[in-house]
Amino acid sequence: MLPMVTDTTRRTLLKAALGCAAVPLLPFGCATRKDGATRKDGMSTSNDPQLIGCALNGRGQYSAVVADEFGMPLSQLPIPDRGHGVAICPTSSHAVVFARRPGDYFMVFDYKNGQQINMIVKGNNRHFYGHGVYSLDGKLLYATEGKTDTSQGVIGVYDVAQGYRKVEEFTGFGIGPHEVIIMPDGNLAIGVGGVHTDGRTPKNLDSMQPSLSYVSPEGVLLDQVELLDKKLSIRHLAHDGAETVLCGQQYRGEPDEFPSLLAMHTKGGQFESLNAEPEQWARFNHYIASIAASDDWIIATSPRGNCYGIWSKESKELVELSALSDASGAVLLDGEFRLSSGAGSVVSQRKPYEKSTQQSSVQWDNHWSSI
C-alpha cells in the first residue's frame, strides 16, 4: 500500500495549489505577440509555445515559463517553491514542473490554456529529486524520488488518466537518483548520483556508488554501468535520438582535481569519456547542468562555471568553450541548440562558433524542455 500523506508540508502546498489554481498563465505584456510578428533582430516568431522552463521572479517568488522558439516568454504560471526540471507529455498539452531537490511537490498544468491540472505532494518519507518523464504513450509519468531517511532511489509511477495518482514504485537501482529520461525503445535511463543527503548536505562521499541504470517500463533493472571514478556523481542525462546516452557529472572529490565531467554510453558497451584539458574542465567548476545532442555535436552547460562547451560526437574532443553567465538550460529544437541563462540571455547555435544571442526578460533557473 502506498503511504498516506499527513504532514504539514502537504497542507502548506495544498494551500499554495489553491492559490495557483485561481491564477491563469500570466502574459509577459509586450513579450506576447501576434502570430507572425517580427522581432527587432529580424527573426520571425509566433505565439506558438516551444520551450518551458523554471524562473526566479524575485525573493521567494518562482514560476514556470512558457516561451516561443527563441526563448522569448509568452506566459508564466506561479509555482509554490523553486522548480527544477519540466516533463512534457508527448500526446497532450500537459506539462509537469518538479520542485528542486529535496522537493515537496510536482505541479501539472496545461501549457496551452494555462489551467493548473493537479498539484501532487510528496508521500511520507519521500522527496522528489527534480526530474521526471512521461512514457512514450503519455499514459504514465515517471518521477525520480528518494526515501528521505536513506536516500534509497525510487521511481514513482503516476497514472495520468487517474489524475496523476501514484500507482507503483520501482526501487533496487541505488541511492540518490537525479534525472530520468525515456529511451526510444520505451525503457528508462536513470542517472544515479550515489549520494545520501540530509536535505542538501551529503553524508556518504567516502562510499558513494553512482551508476547509469536502465530500467524497463515494468520496473525490471536491465543494465547498470559505473564510471571508474566513484567521486563522479551522475546527475543529468540526454540521448542522441538513438541508443546513446550522454551523462553529465558532479565531481565530489578533491577541489584541485578536474576530471572529465561528461561521458557517453551505448547499450551493451562501456562508458566513453569526453575529452578536454584539465584547465578547461576547471572552467566548469566540477558541475554539468544540462546536456543536449545532435547528430554531430554535444553541448553541456555549467551555471557554476558560467560557461558551456561543445564537443564533437565523433572525436569526443572539446571544440568550443564559451562564457555564458549562469548557463542553465540546453535543448535541441529543430536541429538547433537553444541555451538559457540566469541573466536572461538566450543563445541559438547550430554548430560551434556560429551563434546568435537575444536577451529575454526572464531570470531562467535550471533546465529547459522543448515541446
Backbone torsions as a table, in degrees:
resi	resn	phi	psi	omega
1	MET	NA	135.5	178.4
2	LEU	-73.3	143.8	-175.1
3	PRO	-67.3	144.5	173.2
4	MET	-80.2	152.8	-179.5
5	VAL	-108.0	120.9	-176.9
6	THR	-133.9	5.4	-172.5
7	ASP	-82.2	171.1	-176.9
8	THR	-67.8	-26.6	178.4
9	THR	-60.5	-39.9	179.2
10	ARG	-61.0	-45.7	-178.5
11	ARG	-62.9	-41.0	-179.6
12	THR	-63.5	-45.4	-177.4
13	LEU	-72.3	-31.6	176.2
14	LEU	-65.5	-36.3	174.1
15	LYS	-62.4	-42.8	178.0
16	ALA	-63.8	-38.0	179.4
17	ALA	-62.5	-42.3	178.6
18	LEU	-63.1	-38.4	178.2
19	GLY	-65.4	-43.7	-179.5
20	CYS	-69.8	-32.4	-175.3
21	ALA	-62.5	-27.5	-178.2
22	ALA	-85.7	-4.1	-175.3
23	VAL	-110.4	116.8	177.2
24	PRO	-73.4	174.6	174.2
25	LEU	-58.2	125.9	-175.0
26	LEU	-91.5	126.8	179.7
27	PRO	-70.8	154.9	177.0
28	PHE	-94.1	33.9	177.2
29	GLY	62.9	-119.2	-175.2
30	CYS	-68.9	-9.1	177.3
31	ALA	-72.6	-18.6	178.3
32	THR	-92.6	118.8	-171.4
33	ARG	-120.8	165.1	173.2
34	LYS	-71.9	152.7	179.1
35	ASP	-56.0	136.6	176.4
36	GLY	80.7	8.3	178.9
37	ALA	-66.6	158.8	-179.8
38	THR	-116.6	130.0	179.1
39	ARG	-78.6	170.8	-177.8
40	LYS	-61.1	-28.1	-179.1
41	ASP	-83.0	2.3	176.5
42	GLY	92.6	-8.6	179.6
43	MET	-74.7	134.7	176.0
44	SER	-85.2	138.0	-179.2
45	THR	-142.5	178.3	-178.1
46	SER	-148.8	-178.5	178.1
47	ASN	-85.8	6.4	-178.4
48	ASP	-69.2	122.9	176.9
49	PRO	-68.9	132.5	-179.6
50	GLN	-128.9	-25.4	-174.7
51	LEU	-135.5	145.2	175.1
52	ILE	-135.4	135.7	176.6
53	GLY	-152.0	175.5	177.5
54	CYS	-96.8	158.7	-177.5
55	ALA	-146.1	156.1	172.1
56	LEU	-99.9	132.2	-177.6
57	ASN	-115.1	19.6	-174.2
58	GLY	120.9	177.7	-175.2
59	ARG	-60.7	117.4	176.4
60	GLY	73.7	12.3	-180.0
61	GLN	-120.1	129.8	-174.7
62	TYR	-137.7	156.6	179.7
63	SER	-153.5	161.7	165.4
64	ALA	-99.6	133.3	-174.3
65	VAL	-118.3	130.7	173.9
66	VAL	-98.9	130.4	-174.9
67	ALA	-129.4	164.1	176.8
68	ASP	-82.5	-171.2	-173.3
69	GLU	-66.7	-18.3	179.3
70	PHE	-105.1	14.3	177.8
71	GLY	78.3	12.5	176.6
72	MET	-83.6	128.3	-171.6
73	PRO	-67.2	137.6	174.5
74	LEU	-103.9	-39.7	-175.1
75	SER	-164.4	166.4	-179.8
76	GLN	-144.5	157.4	178.5
77	LEU	-132.9	126.1	178.9
78	PRO	-62.7	143.7	173.7
79	ILE	-125.6	152.3	-169.5
80	PRO	-73.6	-20.1	179.6
81	ASP	-154.3	173.2	-174.0
82	ARG	-58.1	131.3	-179.6
83	GLY	-94.2	173.6	-178.0
84	HIS	-137.5	-86.9	-178.8
85	GLY	-100.0	164.7	-179.9
86	VAL	-131.6	132.3	173.2
87	ALA	-106.5	139.2	-178.8
88	ILE	-122.2	128.3	-177.4
89	CYS	-70.1	134.6	-179.3
90	PRO	-78.4	-10.5	-174.1
91	THR	-121.9	1.2	179.6
92	SER	-150.3	-174.3	178.2
93	SER	-99.2	25.0	174.8
94	HIS	-78.9	142.2	170.9
95	ALA	-135.9	151.6	-179.2
96	VAL	-127.7	127.1	173.8
97	VAL	-106.6	131.1	-176.1
98	PHE	-104.7	138.9	176.9
99	ALA	-66.1	148.2	175.5
100	ARG	-63.9	143.1	-176.9
101	ARG	-64.6	148.7	-13.9
102	PRO	-75.0	109.1	-169.0
103	GLY	-83.1	150.0	179.4
104	ASP	-100.5	-14.6	-170.5
105	TYR	-152.5	162.8	153.3
106	PHE	-133.7	148.1	-175.8
107	MET	-119.8	131.7	179.2
108	VAL	-102.6	133.4	176.5
109	PHE	-146.4	164.1	176.5
110	ASP	-95.6	115.2	-174.1
111	TYR	-75.8	-8.8	177.6
112	LYS	-90.3	-44.7	-176.2
113	ASN	-106.3	-5.1	175.2
114	GLY	82.0	8.8	-178.8
115	GLN	-83.4	129.6	170.3
116	GLN	-73.1	132.7	-176.2
117	ILE	-99.3	-41.9	-179.8
118	ASN	-163.8	156.0	172.1
119	MET	-124.6	113.4	-178.7
120	ILE	-102.0	126.7	-176.9
121	VAL	-104.8	146.5	-178.6
122	LYS	-54.3	150.3	174.0
123	GLY	-83.6	174.3	176.9
124	ASN	-60.1	136.2	-179.4
125	ASN	56.0	36.1	176.7
126	ARG	-135.0	152.9	168.0
127	HIS	-146.7	157.7	178.3
128	PHE	-93.3	147.6	179.8
129	TYR	-98.8	1.6	171.8
130	GLY	101.3	2.3	-178.0
131	HIS	-139.2	157.7	175.3
132	GLY	-168.8	171.5	-178.5
133	VAL	-155.3	149.4	175.6
134	TYR	-84.7	154.6	168.7
135	SER	-66.8	162.6	-176.3
136	LEU	-61.9	-29.6	179.2
137	ASP	-90.1	0.7	177.1
138	GLY	73.8	9.4	-176.3
139	LYS	-87.0	-23.7	-177.2
140	LEU	-127.7	150.7	171.5
141	LEU	-116.8	129.4	176.8
142	TYR	-106.7	129.1	-178.8
143	ALA	-124.7	137.6	173.8
144	THR	-78.0	128.1	-178.0
145	GLU	-137.2	170.0	176.1
146	GLY	-142.4	152.7	169.5
147	LYS	-77.1	121.5	-169.2
148	THR	-60.7	-35.3	-175.9
149	ASP	-77.6	-22.9	-176.2
150	THR	-126.2	-14.3	-172.1
151	SER	65.9	14.9	175.4
152	GLN	-56.8	131.2	-173.9
153	GLY	-70.9	141.9	178.4
154	VAL	-137.8	136.6	164.4
155	ILE	-104.1	112.1	175.9
156	GLY	-82.3	132.9	-178.2
157	VAL	-110.4	123.2	-174.3
158	TYR	-120.8	132.4	-178.2
159	ASP	-88.4	117.6	-176.5
160	VAL	-64.8	-44.9	-176.6
161	ALA	-65.2	-23.4	178.2
162	GLN	-95.0	26.6	178.5
163	GLY	71.6	31.0	-179.7
164	TYR	64.2	41.4	173.9
165	ARG	-77.8	138.4	178.2
166	LYS	-73.3	124.7	-175.2
167	VAL	-116.1	-13.8	-176.7
168	GLU	-164.5	160.7	172.1
169	GLU	-133.7	138.1	172.9
170	PHE	-107.3	135.5	177.6
171	THR	-137.8	-175.0	173.3
172	GLY	91.0	17.7	-179.1
173	PHE	-118.5	4.2	176.6
174	GLY	125.7	-177.0	-177.8
175	ILE	-111.4	151.3	176.3
176	GLY	69.1	47.7	175.2
177	PRO	-67.0	149.4	178.2
178	HIS	-120.4	-79.3	-178.1
179	GLU	-100.4	142.6	172.4
180	VAL	-122.6	136.8	176.5
181	ILE	-127.8	160.6	177.8
182	ILE	-101.6	131.0	179.2
183	MET	-87.2	162.2	-179.4
184	PRO	-58.9	-23.3	178.4
185	ASP	-88.4	2.4	178.0
186	GLY	92.2	-8.7	176.3
187	ASN	-78.1	161.1	179.8
188	LEU	-99.1	141.1	168.5
189	ALA	-113.2	130.1	-173.7
190	ILE	-123.2	125.8	171.9
191	GLY	-84.7	108.4	-176.3
192	VAL	-99.3	111.1	-174.5
193	GLY	-71.3	-27.9	177.8
194	GLY	80.8	6.8	-174.0
195	VAL	-108.6	124.6	171.9
196	HIS	-84.9	128.4	-177.5
197	THR	-125.0	151.4	168.3
198	ASP	-110.5	103.0	-166.7
199	GLY	69.0	-114.8	174.2
200	ARG	-113.1	12.2	-178.2
201	THR	-94.0	120.0	179.9
202	PRO	-70.7	144.9	-176.0
203	LYS	-122.2	-9.2	-172.0
204	ASN	-137.7	37.9	-175.0
205	LEU	-62.1	-22.5	178.7
206	ASP	-80.5	-12.2	-176.5
207	SER	-132.5	16.2	-176.3
208	MET	-64.0	146.1	-177.5
209	GLN	-132.0	78.2	179.0
210	PRO	-74.1	157.2	178.3
211	SER	-161.7	163.9	165.6
212	LEU	-106.0	118.6	-174.8
213	SER	-115.1	137.5	175.5
214	TYR	-108.9	127.3	-175.7
215	VAL	-129.7	138.2	178.9
216	SER	-74.2	164.8	177.0
217	PRO	-61.3	-15.3	177.5
218	GLU	-94.6	-1.2	177.4
219	GLY	94.6	11.3	179.5
220	VAL	-84.6	128.7	176.7
221	LEU	-73.2	113.4	-175.1
222	LEU	-91.2	-37.0	-177.7
223	ASP	-162.2	154.0	178.3
224	GLN	-149.1	123.2	-178.3
225	VAL	-124.3	149.9	-175.6
226	GLU	-127.0	148.1	171.2
227	LEU	-78.0	153.3	179.8
228	LEU	-65.5	-37.9	-179.2
229	ASP	-87.7	108.3	-176.2
230	LYS	-72.3	-8.1	177.0
231	LYS	-85.5	-2.2	177.0
232	LEU	-92.1	101.7	-179.4
233	SER	-81.8	117.7	-178.0
234	ILE	-75.1	123.7	-171.6
235	ARG	-117.8	-63.9	-169.4
236	HIS	-115.3	146.8	-172.0
237	LEU	-130.7	158.5	167.7
238	ALA	-155.5	163.5	170.8
239	HIS	-127.9	164.9	-172.1
240	ASP	-93.3	14.7	-176.6
241	GLY	90.8	-5.7	178.9
242	ALA	-130.0	-124.9	-173.9
243	GLU	-103.1	-1.5	-175.7
244	THR	-93.4	129.0	177.7
245	VAL	-105.1	135.1	174.4
246	LEU	-102.3	132.4	-177.0
247	CYS	-119.9	129.9	174.8
248	GLY	-108.3	134.3	-171.6
249	GLN	-113.2	159.9	165.5
250	GLN	-113.7	125.3	-178.3
251	TYR	-86.2	126.7	-176.8
252	ARG	-111.2	18.6	-178.1
253	GLY	-96.6	-145.4	-176.0
254	GLU	-67.2	137.4	-175.7
255	PRO	-65.5	-20.6	-179.3
256	ASP	-100.5	14.8	174.0
257	GLU	-109.8	142.7	-173.3
258	PHE	-136.0	76.3	179.3
259	PRO	-76.5	171.3	174.3
260	SER	-60.8	136.3	-178.6
261	LEU	-107.1	5.4	-179.0
262	LEU	-132.0	141.2	178.3
263	ALA	-144.3	156.0	176.6
264	MET	-116.8	146.4	174.6
265	HIS	-143.2	132.3	174.8
266	THR	-115.7	138.6	-175.8
267	LYS	-46.3	127.6	179.2
268	GLY	88.4	-6.1	-178.5
269	GLY	-110.3	-163.5	178.7
270	GLN	-112.6	165.1	176.0
271	PHE	-63.1	142.1	170.9
272	GLU	-123.7	122.1	-179.2
273	SER	-80.1	144.0	170.8
274	LEU	-83.2	150.6	-167.1
275	ASN	-109.6	143.8	170.7
276	ALA	-162.8	163.2	176.8
277	GLU	-72.6	151.1	180.0
278	PRO	-52.6	-39.7	-179.5
279	GLU	-68.9	-25.7	174.7
280	GLN	-74.7	-42.3	175.0
281	TRP	-62.0	-31.8	178.9
282	ALA	-60.5	-30.1	178.6
283	ARG	-61.4	-27.7	-176.5
284	PHE	-82.4	-4.5	173.8
285	ASN	53.5	43.1	172.4
286	HIS	68.0	17.2	-172.8
287	TYR	-150.1	129.9	171.4
288	ILE	-110.6	131.6	178.5
289	ALA	-96.7	-90.0	-175.1
290	SER	-96.8	150.6	178.2
291	ILE	-132.6	144.5	171.6
292	ALA	-146.0	155.6	-176.6
293	ALA	-141.5	140.9	170.0
294	SER	-110.4	-169.5	178.7
295	ASP	-63.8	-30.9	-172.5
296	ASP	-114.0	-22.9	-169.0
297	TRP	-130.4	152.2	174.2
298	ILE	-123.8	131.6	-178.7
299	ILE	-122.7	143.0	-178.9
300	ALA	-145.4	141.7	-177.9
301	THR	-111.0	157.9	174.2
302	SER	-141.2	102.7	176.2
303	PRO	-64.9	-30.8	179.3
304	ARG	-72.5	-26.9	178.1
305	GLY	-98.6	-4.4	-178.5
306	ASN	52.8	47.8	-177.2
307	CYS	-158.6	170.2	169.6
308	TYR	-143.8	159.1	179.8
309	GLY	-131.3	155.2	175.0
310	ILE	-124.4	130.0	179.6
311	TRP	-115.1	147.4	169.9
312	SER	-74.3	126.4	178.9
313	LYS	-66.3	-32.5	-178.3
314	GLU	-73.5	-50.6	-175.5
315	SER	-89.9	-18.3	-177.1
316	LYS	65.9	20.7	179.9
317	GLU	-100.9	144.7	174.9
318	LEU	-68.9	128.1	-178.9
319	VAL	-117.0	-15.4	174.9
320	GLU	-148.9	136.5	172.8
321	LEU	-132.0	114.9	-173.3
322	SER	-127.4	148.8	176.7
323	ALA	-77.7	140.2	172.6
324	LEU	-156.3	112.9	-175.9
325	SER	-58.4	127.0	178.8
326	ASP	49.8	46.7	-179.7
327	ALA	-57.1	127.2	-172.2
328	SER	-129.5	-86.2	-173.2
329	GLY	-75.9	151.4	174.2
330	ALA	-148.1	125.4	176.5
331	VAL	-139.8	161.8	170.7
332	LEU	-105.6	123.4	-177.7
333	LEU	-131.4	113.5	-179.8
334	ASP	53.6	42.9	175.7
335	GLY	79.9	5.6	-178.6
336	GLU	-127.6	138.3	178.0
337	PHE	-76.1	142.8	170.3
338	ARG	-123.3	130.8	179.8
339	LEU	-121.9	141.2	177.5
340	SER	-113.2	163.3	-176.4
341	SER	-140.0	144.8	174.8
342	GLY	-66.3	-14.2	175.7
343	ALA	-91.4	2.5	176.8
344	GLY	96.3	-8.3	-179.7
345	SER	-70.3	147.0	175.0
346	VAL	-129.0	120.6	-178.6
347	VAL	-104.9	131.3	172.8
348	SER	-112.6	126.6	-172.7
349	GLN	-152.3	126.1	179.3
350	ARG	-93.1	-34.9	179.0
351	LYS	-152.6	172.4	-174.6
352	PRO	-54.8	137.1	172.2
353	TYR	65.1	12.2	172.9
354	GLU	-121.8	98.3	-171.1
355	LYS	-144.7	160.5	168.7
356	SER	-132.2	149.4	-177.7
357	THR	-128.6	130.7	174.3
358	GLN	-118.3	163.2	177.8
359	GLN	-113.1	120.3	175.9
360	SER	-96.7	175.0	178.9
361	SER	-97.1	17.1	-171.7
362	VAL	-112.5	135.4	170.3
363	GLN	-89.2	83.1	-175.4
364	TRP	-61.4	142.5	-174.2
365	ASP	-132.9	115.6	178.0
366	ASN	70.6	-129.4	-161.1
367	HIS	-96.1	161.8	168.1
368	TRP	-113.2	152.4	167.8
369	SER	-130.3	143.2	179.8
370	SER	-99.7	144.2	-177.3
371	ILE	-86.6	NA	NA
